[in-house]
Amino acid sequence: MPATLKYHFWRRVRAAHYAFGLARLPFGRVLERAVGQWERAQGFGDSPKEKATWDAEYGDGRWAYIAQLHENSRYWTIIGYMDAFRGGGEYLDVGCGDGVLFSRFKALGYQRYVGIDISEVAIRQLQCHNDDRTHFAQGDGDVHEPDGLFDVIVFNESLYYLKDPVGSLERYARSLKPGGCIIVSTYTNSRRSLAVLREAKTKLTVVDEAKTSQGSMSWLCTVLKPANAGMA
Ligand SMILES: C[S@@+](CC[C@H](N)C(=O)[O-])C[C@H]1O[C@@H](n2cnc3c(N)ncnc32)[C@H](O)[C@@H]1O
């Protein structure tokens, strides 16, 4: 098949896969893996990438824009929920990047803040904050085993970069204290991120959700609890 035709073929398959949730069908997981491989080969901005790619992107300042004013409102929406579900004040930030969320949140205070990110380049910028209550470490969110239990676990524009996002979400939910919640921020211009969120909502209970928009961009901030947890 000529390269352009092949590209358009896979683009359509990808669109159908996310629009109709084809992963649920027989052989759906095979299709999901094939779409994932194709996305990675194409370097899609919203699908899993290798550690080296993230390191290179943080190294050349590719992600510096998220600290700018136009992303501010979505951070404060997340922080509002982090504060509302504060409990004992123990937070886990999966895919914390170079700490834009932490830098805005920290003034509110916390008992424990743990951040992990696949990118060593990003994490290195945060390790100066490490102390007896704060711990930033390089780690792969797909396999990371949280240490202890948390009141709030945040996936701030990071869940859809995991290879098994919803499986991981369910695994992290087991590291919540009773009454704890997971906060997921989702960029709505991405088919993959919306499909991941849709599936996540079938496995966990939605407690609340807010939408923030800025020009043509918007983000959903969703608060989830394990399906068997009460809503309080
Ligand atoms: C769009 S950035 C968001 C960064 C940060 N949460 C923020 O909004 O300020 C996505 C982040 O997810 C991280 N990431 C991607 N795949 C990951 C994985 N498998 N495990 C942990 N972090 C990952 C990236 O390194 C990057 O920092």
The ligand as a MOL file (V3000), in Angstrom:
LIG
                    3D

  0  0  0     0  0            999 V3000
M  V30 BEGIN CTAB
M  V30 COUNTS 27 29 0 0 0
M  V30 BEGIN ATOM
M  V30 1 C 1.6420 16.8090 29.1990 0
M  V30 2 S 2.8950 16.5000 30.3730 0 CHG=1
M  V30 3 C 2.0830 17.0480 31.8690 0
M  V30 4 C 3.0610 17.3450 32.9670 0
M  V30 5 C 2.4470 17.7790 34.3090 0
M  V30 6 N 1.5170 16.8120 34.8360 0
M  V30 7 C 1.7670 19.1280 34.1820 0
M  V30 8 O 0.6380 19.2140 33.6990 0
M  V30 9 O 2.3720 20.1270 34.5500 0 CHG=-1
M  V30 10 C 2.8040 14.7210 30.5310 0
M  V30 11 C 3.7440 14.1880 31.5780 0
M  V30 12 O 3.5690 12.7910 31.7260 0
M  V30 13 C 4.8440 12.1960 31.8940 0
M  V30 14 N 4.7600 10.7870 31.5230 0
M  V30 15 C 4.5330 10.2690 30.3020 0
M  V30 16 N 4.5370 8.9320 30.3320 0
M  V30 17 C 4.7520 8.5940 31.6300 0
M  V30 18 C 4.8660 7.3630 32.3130 0
M  V30 19 N 4.7510 6.1980 31.6810 0
M  V30 20 N 5.1090 7.3880 33.6380 0
M  V30 21 C 5.2330 8.5610 34.3130 0
M  V30 22 N 5.1490 9.7620 33.7110 0
M  V30 23 C 4.8950 9.7830 32.3860 0
M  V30 24 C 5.7390 13.0050 30.9580 0
M  V30 25 O 7.1100 12.8770 31.2170 0
M  V30 26 C 5.2110 14.4040 31.2070 0
M  V30 27 O 5.8700 15.0170 32.2760 0
M  V30 END ATOM
M  V30 BEGIN BOND
M  V30 1 1 1 2
M  V30 2 1 2 3
M  V30 3 1 2 10
M  V30 4 1 3 4
M  V30 5 1 4 5
M  V30 6 1 5 6
M  V30 7 1 5 7
M  V30 8 2 7 8
M  V30 9 1 7 9
M  V30 10 1 10 11
M  V30 11 1 11 12
M  V30 12 1 11 26
M  V30 13 1 12 13
M  V30 14 1 13 14
M  V30 15 1 13 24
M  V30 16 1 14 15
M  V30 17 1 14 23
M  V30 18 2 15 16
M  V30 19 1 16 17
M  V30 20 1 17 18
M  V30 21 2 17 23
M  V30 22 1 18 19
M  V30 23 2 18 20
M  V30 24 1 20 21
M  V30 25 2 21 22
M  V30 26 1 22 23
M  V30 27 1 24 25
M  V30 28 1 24 26
M  V30 29 1 26 27
M  V30 END BOND
M  V30 END CTAB
M  END
